[in-house]
Amino acid sequence: TFEGNGFNIQTNCNMIQGEYTLLGDSISFPLTLTTEMACDNMATEDALRKMLPDIVTISMDNDSTMRLNGSKPSEYILLTKQDR
């Protein structure tokens, strides 16, 4: 979720949250905090922690899909809106 200048990502095990800066389609995540619960599979958390600092732009594919693009075209995070 994105609210104000903060974000919150909930994985199956941990949470990543912090601040983001948005200017046009450029985005950065200068401050992130992560819970560090031990999980059976940490692949999602490890990938997000590695990729967030390298995210440079944001694009909306539609009203329910957001793409966070890394500095390399092959690296991105795809976020989808979840119905609650």
JOSULNOR-V174307 format. One record per residue. N is the residue number from 1. RES is the residue in three letters. SS is DSSP state (H for helix, E for strand, L for the rest). PHI is phi as a letter, one per 30 degrees, with the letter a starting at -180 (999 if undefined). OMEGA is omega as a letter, one per 30 degrees, with the letter a starting at -180 (NA if undefined). Layout:
N:RES:SS:PHI:OMEGA  N:RES:SS:PHI:OMEGA
This chain:
1:THR:L:999:l  2:PHE:E:c:l  3:GLU:E:b:a  4:GLY:L:i:l  5:ASN:L:c:l  6:GLY:E:c:l  7:PHE:E:b:l  8:ASN:E:b:l  9:ILE:E:c:l  10:GLN:E:c:l  11:THR:L:c:l  12:ASN:L:d:a  13:CYS:L:b:a  14:ASN:L:b:l  15:MET:E:b:l  16:ILE:E:c:a  17:GLN:E:b:l  18:GLY:E:l:a  19:GLU:E:c:l  20:TYR:E:b:l  21:THR:E:b:a  22:LEU:E:b:l  23:LEU:E:b:a  24:GLY:L:i:l  25:ASP:L:c:l  26:SER:E:d:l  27:ILE:E:b:l  28:SER:E:b:a  29:PHE:E:b:a  30:PRO:E:d:a  31:LEU:E:b:l  32:THR:E:b:l  33:LEU:E:b:a  34:THR:E:b:l  35:THR:L:d:a  36:GLU:L:b:l  37:MET:L:d:l  38:ALA:L:d:a  39:CYS:L:b:l  40:ASP:L:d:a  41:ASN:L:b:a  42:MET:L:c:a  43:ALA:H:e:a  44:THR:H:d:l  45:GLU:H:d:a  46:ASP:H:d:l  47:ALA:H:d:l  48:LEU:H:d:l  49:ARG:H:d:a  50:LYS:H:d:a  51:MET:H:d:a  52:LEU:H:e:l  53:PRO:L:d:a  54:ASP:L:c:l  55:ILE:E:d:a  56:VAL:E:b:l  57:THR:E:b:l  58:ILE:E:b:l  59:SER:E:b:l  60:MET:E:c:l  61:ASP:E:d:l  62:ASN:E:a:a  63:ASP:L:d:a  64:SER:L:b:a  65:THR:E:b:l  66:MET:E:b:l  67:ARG:E:c:l  68:LEU:E:c:a  69:ASN:E:c:l  70:GLY:E:d:l  71:SER:L:d:l  72:LYS:L:c:a  73:PRO:L:e:a  74:SER:L:d:a  75:GLU:L:c:l  76:TYR:E:a:l  77:ILE:E:c:l  78:LEU:E:c:a  79:LEU:E:c:l  80:THR:E:b:l  81:LYS:L:d:l  82:GLN:L:c:l  83:ASP:L:d:a  84:ARG:L:c:NA
